[in-house]
Amino acid sequence: MANIPVDVTAFAAFDMQELSAGTFDAGLESAADELAVVYFWGFECFNCEIAKKAMLAKPDEIRALGLKWFHSNIYEHRDLGRRFMLHGVPTWFFFYRGKRLGRATGWHGLGQFEAAVAAAREKIRALEAKG
């Protein structure tokens, strides 16, 4: 079976920086005070391609979420899959100042993704309230 080329359009459209196990923590650190999201995906993952196409169908709404985007192919970087105990892709993890805030598993529409972002932002507010 021939390898299907990876559609990188979404990676470029949302300025997603690729992360490996070796660059993961430094990459998140580069997000500083932004809400960071890491899109974990895999080669020849049908649902990953569906998610990218859905995101590209509503680019303004995705950009309006104000996220610092990263991505990692867990089939290539299996150590990250183990580190985050991933059992499937696509999965998005949210981070703030390197702290993991939550995750969204599977693409269930923009509304559900927006709700996951809102939940992560609420956790940031709670962290900052603690001082």
Protein Blocks (a to p, Z undefined) as FASTA:
>chain_A
ZZddddfklmmmnopacddfklmmmmmmmnmmaccddddddehilklmmmmmmmmmmmml
mmmnopacddddfklmmmlmmmnopabdcdddddeehiafbdcehjebjklmmmmmmmmm
mmmmmmmmnZZ
